[in-house]
Every structure is written in structure tokens, then in C-alpha cells.
């Protein structure tokens, strides 16, 4: 006759504890005490800037340079912003570069900044014209590896992202079924 009472007490206590934990987590998040979390599985956000899927192709052994790309860099805000610089422990230097073709020859030029107008969504993909150049690689980039890159924006501030080393598709999109 008394057996259902403990089961009922257990059933009532667990949801109450779970509700309390969720309320505490939401209150903590609202105060900004949690670190910035990715907007999605492999997206990052800083201010009005969304950094979608940072990736780098693998490099051959002995290579001293590599590149970092993004599916998109998006300014969701009403004000312009600029990517000022990037750093990474994977390389001695990280530079913003633009590739152009002059007289049938591909040339890369250092960009002092990358402009991000309000509402802009820039594709910074493998085979495109804009990328981050890793100069003085400390080790080859191997498929499946990950490494951090810290991006500095004029308005939004700084954000460290995790770059996944992967073989890019010809269209610059990640492979089908790709997830992290």
C-alpha cells in the first residue's frame, strides 16, 4: 500500500531538480558568465559577426604555408565592420590575402583589412579570391586535425575559432554528411 509513495516522490524530485538546474543555467547565461558558444556545430559568433565553418586544406609534408577559409563571414549588424588581423599558434604569421589573375598569372596580395559591410555575407572559400594565409607553419596540416585561430574585428572584437583540417570539395562546401 505504501510502495507507490517512494516512486511518486522520486518522479517529483527529479523534474524539480532538473527544472532548478535549467533555471540556474539560463540565469547564468543571461548574466554573460558563460563563454561565447558556437551559434551552431561549427559556427562562431562575435558581436554581429557570424563565422561559418572555418576550415583548412591539408598541406604536404615540408610545406611552410597553408590557408584558412570560411563557408561565410557574415555581418548581421547595421554597422560596417572590418577583419583587422588573425593569429594562430599553428603558424608564425597569419595574413589576409586576395588572389587575383593578372596576365593569366595568379597573384596573391596582402590585404591590410577585410571590409564587412552591414548585411554582407562573404564567401571565403577554397578556390575563391579571399583567404587567410598561414605563413611559417610549425607542422603540416593533416586531414582531421584542428587548430585555433584568433580573429580580430574592428567593432565586434576578438574571437578564437577552431579550424578543422579537411579536404575541400571543388565547390568549397564541406563533404556530404560532414559534421563535427
C-alpha positions in Angstrom: 0.0 0.0 0.0 2.8 2.4 0.7 5.0 1.3 -2.2 3.8 3.8 -4.8 4.8 6.8 -2.5 8.6 6.4 -2.9 8.2 6.1 -6.7 6.0 9.2 -6.8 8.5 11.1 -4.6 11.3 10.1 -7.0 9.3 11.1 -10.0 8.5 14.5 -8.5 12.0 15.2 -7.2 13.8 14.6 -10.5 11.9 17.1 -12.6 12.1 19.7 -9.8 15.9 19.3 -9.7 16.1 19.4 -13.5 13.9 22.5 -13.6 16.1 24.1 -11.0 19.3 23.2 -12.9 17.9 24.6 -16.1 16.7 27.8 -14.4 20.2 28.3 -12.9 21.9 27.6 -16.3 19.6 30.1 -18.0 20.2 32.7 -15.3 24.0 32.2 -15.5 23.8 32.5 -19.3 21.8 35.7 -19.1 24.5 37.3 -16.9 27.1 36.6 -19.5 29.2 34.4 -17.2 29.3 31.6 -19.7 31.9 31.7 -22.5 30.6 32.6 -26.0 29.3 29.4 -27.5 29.1 28.4 -31.2 26.0 29.5 -33.0 25.8 26.0 -34.5 28.0 22.9 -34.5 30.9 24.6 -36.4 29.8 28.3 -36.4 31.1 31.0 -34.2 29.8 34.5 -33.3 31.3 37.6 -32.0 29.1 40.7 -31.8 27.2 40.9 -35.1 29.8 38.7 -37.0 29.0 35.1 -37.8 32.0 33.0 -38.7 30.7 29.9 -40.5 32.7 26.7 -40.8 36.4 27.7 -40.6 38.5 25.0 -42.4 41.9 24.5 -43.9 43.0 22.0 -46.5 45.8 19.6 -45.6 49.3 20.6 -46.6 52.1 18.3 -47.9 55.0 17.5 -45.6 57.6 20.2 -45.6 55.1 22.9 -46.7 55.7 26.3 -45.0 52.4 27.9 -45.9 48.8 26.9 -45.6 45.4 28.6 -45.9 42.3 29.1 -43.8 38.8 29.5 -45.3 35.3 30.0 -44.1 32.0 28.9 -45.6 30.9 32.5 -45.0 31.8 35.6 -42.9 28.6 37.4 -42.3 27.9 40.8 -40.7 24.4 40.6 -39.3 24.6 44.1 -37.9 23.6 47.5 -39.1 27.1 48.9 -38.9 30.1 48.1 -41.0 32.9 46.1 -39.5 36.4 45.0 -40.6 38.5 42.0 -40.0 41.8 43.6 -38.9 44.0 40.6 -38.2 44.4 37.0 -37.3 46.9 34.9 -35.3 47.4 31.2 -34.7 49.8 29.0 -32.8 49.9 26.8 -36.0 52.0 29.5 -37.9 54.5 32.2 -37.3 52.2 34.7 -39.1 48.7 34.9 -40.4 47.8 37.4 -43.2 44.7 38.3 -45.1 45.2 37.7 -48.8 43.3 38.3 -52.0 44.1 36.2 -55.1 43.8 37.9 -58.5 44.7 36.8 -62.0 46.9 39.2 -63.9 48.0 38.3 -67.5 47.0 34.7 -66.9 49.1 34.5 -63.7 47.6 34.0 -60.3 48.9 36.6 -57.8 48.3 36.9 -54.1 48.2 40.3 -52.5 48.3 41.1 -48.8 45.1 42.9 -47.6 45.5 45.3 -44.8 41.9 44.7 -43.7 38.8 42.8 -44.9 35.7 45.1 -45.2 32.4 43.6 -43.9 29.6 46.0 -44.8 26.3 45.7 -42.9 24.3 42.7 -44.0 27.3 41.3 -46.1 27.8 37.6 -46.4 31.3 37.0 -47.8 32.2 33.5 -49.1 35.8 33.0 -48.1 36.2 29.5 -49.8 38.8 27.3 -51.3 39.2 28.4 -54.9 37.9 31.9 -54.2 39.7 35.1 -54.1 40.0 35.8 -50.3 41.7 33.6 -47.6 43.9 33.7 -44.5 47.4 32.8 -45.4 49.3 30.8 -42.7 53.0 31.7 -43.1 55.7 29.7 -41.3 53.7 26.6 -40.5 55.0 24.9 -37.4 53.8 21.5 -38.6 52.0 20.1 -41.7 48.2 20.4 -41.6 46.9 16.9 -41.6 43.3 15.8 -42.5 41.3 15.5 -39.3 43.5 17.9 -37.3 42.1 21.0 -35.6 43.8 24.2 -34.5 42.8 27.6 -33.1 42.8 30.9 -35.0 42.1 34.2 -33.2 40.3 36.8 -35.4 40.3 40.5 -34.5 37.4 42.7 -35.8 37.3 46.4 -35.5 33.8 46.7 -33.9 32.9 43.1 -32.8 36.2 42.5 -31.0 38.2 39.2 -30.9 37.1 35.6 -31.2 39.0 32.4 -31.3 37.6 29.8 -33.7 38.5 26.2 -34.2 39.7 25.4 -37.7 39.1 21.9 -39.0 41.7 20.5 -41.4 39.8 18.7 -44.2 39.9 18.0 -47.9 37.7 20.7 -49.6 35.2 19.9 -52.3 35.5 21.6 -55.7 32.6 23.9 -54.8 34.2 24.9 -51.5 31.5 23.2 -49.4 32.3 20.6 -46.8 31.8 16.9 -47.9 28.3 15.4 -47.7 27.4 14.2 -44.2 30.2 16.3 -42.8 29.7 17.2 -39.1 31.8 17.9 -36.0 
